[in-house]
């Protein structure tokens, strides 16, 4: 009798496995961190074998620790850190170099040259993306140009490229399947999000041989079966999608206009925009949310560079709290921030400011300012930055959102969430299961294997644990945002 859906969550710093029952409840969980490799300033790498071995280990651990059997698993769903680029040898299954991680800035000059060449608009039209080292194409180009023999082998069809999902599918199937899904392909900068195919012109722009690329499939598909030699059973891989898209799906933002924010190290806002890609010119990204059968759902995405990381800074940088949750009690010890504003532009400001030269700032300090005011202002900055991105989305679409679904580490902070609701003027919903990324992958796998017959059936599982309603007046909100914007303007262009 089958009972569980397994989600493999291949994150940036750790590999996780969660077993869910079909009601979407967590039954077992295992997690292992793996090394972050920093060969130079601004470079970030992972050993693909570390990603694979930790992911295989947590899968085994999650099953064994509850005494489950492999044949009790309906299907596997994979969700992963996006954009990170892996290249391996088709015959040996060995990576030819470390994976270049999404955070890695080594291809900034390639991007600058392309921008000078006037390629930005064309790339944006085809891919929905901004020209930035964040995405896979320039990382892959760098590998082909800098790793000995890579270009020749690639031209000869001996190499495979993939994002982390493809790498895991390859390993799980014993090298039988080289595939990815629409949501991951959409982050490579090689994929045409309108035709849902690899784009020949982009491939030639980045010098990528067609033979290296995985087959692109809908997110809910039968990607293949795990090699029986691996776990002793052939388990269907039924769902694959990038981490933020998985969170959108796991939050059950299945309808147009539904939006979620994940307050992790950074903040990730995604809005379901339905069956057509919604192209904007204001720095938001247009991406594929998921594909189910013939139906493709698109999303608008905006990010906040520094979200929960600002709370880590209170703890590790300033040392004014010992743990992240303590930020809440400290901030609650004062009625408000007493005019103090913190702009956490530690690595520049993203949407809608787009200024890599901005730097962090605390302003409005008086003789009466205490660490509690600074903690409170820092928590509030998470909310202001989120409101800025939502404002941009609303202006792009010409419509107001009616609620915001929240998850991620800092969404545990009720003081911050109350402020967020007040600043936005819409209710926030926090689900009972905040492991929305893994849950989204599990749901997708369950959907493709027929464990769920419809999205409506999945939504029956969705429980809101708390609803936070706004209490502030529109005048209060406008005034707060006005002051926030004055503060941000003072932090822009600081690096000369
Ligand atoms: P990631 O997946 O990016 O590692 P998580 O979703 O695990 O992030 O969230 C971790 C972040 O949440 C950290 O930056 C941490 O500072 C922040 N955080 C965790 N708990 C709280 C809390 N109670 N209040 C505010 N921030 C918190």
Boltz pocket constraint, residues with backbone or C-beta under 6 A from the ligand:
constraints:
  - pocket:
      binder: B
      contacts: [[A, 263], [A, 264], [A, 265], [A, 266], [A, 307], [A, 308], [A, 309], [A, 310], [A, 311], [A, 312], [A, 324], [A, 325], [A, 326], [A, 327], [A, 328], [A, 408], [A, 409], [A, 410], [A, 411], [A, 412], [A, 413]]
      max_distance: 6.0
